Amino acid sequence: MTYVRCSCLFILCVMFILQPALWADGFRNPPDTAAALGKSGNHMVWVNDPSAVFNNPANLVDLPAPQVQLSVLAGYSHADYDGRLGKTDTERPWSALPSFALGIPLADHRFAVGLGAHLPFGRQTRWDSKGVFRYTAPVSTEMMVADLSPTLAWRVTETVAVGAGLDFYYGTLRFRQLLPFAAGSRISADADGYAFGGHAGITWDMTERQRLALTCHAPFDMTFKGEIDATGVPAPAVSSSDVETTFAFPTIVALGYGIRVTETLSIEAKVEWLQHSRFKSMEIDAGANAPLVNMMGMSRMPQNWDDTWTFGLGPEWRFARDWTFRAGYLYLQSPVPDGAFSPIALDVDQSIASIGLGYQRGRHAIDVAYAIGLFETRRVRSNQNPLYSQSNYEFDGHLAALTYTFSF
């Protein structure tokens, strides 16, 4: 096993990876910190903590001192299905998502360096193994992408700062589907992959109280390679074979505007464009088990996702010397069209409403936040798999985050 792979696996073990599916936005996960969640993800214009590594690297020069930050986000996500197959619901609704960030300003805040580790993309779904999907869809799917990101920032002038970071991605993919051949027959896969990318940001102080910020995360493709195992399945299936598939992750461009209304009240608005249309199909090469995968309709699954926009607003109020109140709203569009919707990629248009509270004393800062998903009913009327047509999905989701920041 290579040093790089050992390092990636160590990071994943430390981060006890599980992915909340509340933030239905393709494969993208929710914000990493309580400050960001408290503003419903509208945290790129005025961000002045180490999470700027992810949200807007240009703002690393705004850090008041070297800081290290640890955060964990807990999620509850549940879905109910009602369709031509009957009724069922998802299991294991609780999950967690951690992150780490470090930021160090240099040369009187003209430069800064940062390092972060987080989970920008992921999705998990577990259906009742005795429910109506037991032979028609995977009862368990997990996809996770971790990102290790070294970052640099430079204050070009008194009013303009720029920043950029590299992204070293490591991902895992697993699924399990039951089969009707005999008791205990099933097929399961376990694969992993690597990819490289980058992101950048620029912040412009238009006036003493107004600021614009622009960020971009580059697209990347990740090829997952591993093994697919078949149990209790007749020939020509074999017990184990190689498996390979590729996911296309989106370009993400965000524009934010912020204004300091008073010395203690600031507001920022954000609009994002996500190029989900890069994800056109999911093809699974199962080697010797290709006939079995093809029989299951999984060898090539057209996706043809849509590009999407998100819109949000987040105020922040320092109402006392050591205390800050946050609130936020964000609207998310689902990129998944009815024709490609499936029980393993639950996604729906939704709104996010949130509140947060921050306390800072000396070198220590603690932030907490809560967000609720306001979901529309997902009604799928026509699908490439007739079994998934004429289906309704209801969702329930909640997020809570806790962040600790220490200043050196």
Buried (B, 14 or more C-beta within 10 A) or exposed (E): EEEEEEEBBEBBEEBEBBBBBBBBBBBBBBBBBBBBBBBBBBBBBBBBBBBBBBBBBBBBBBBEEBBBBBBBBBBBBBBBBBBEBEEBBBBEBEBBBBBBBBBBBBEEBEBBBBBBBBBBBBBBBBBBEEBBBBBBBBBBBBBBBBBBBBBBBBBEEEEEBBBBBBBBBBBBBBBBBBBEBEEEBBBBBBBBBBBEBBBBBBBBBEEEEEBBBBBBBBBBEBBBBBBBBBBBBEEEBBEEBBBBBBBBBBBBBBBBBBBBEEEEBBBBBBEBBBBBBBBEEBEBBBBBBBEBBEEBEBBEBEBBBBBBEBBBBBBBBBEEEEEBBBBBBBBBBBBBBBBBBBBBBBBBBBBBBBBBBBEBEEEEBBBBBBBBBEBEEBEBEEBBBEBBBBBBBBBBBBBBBBBBBBBE
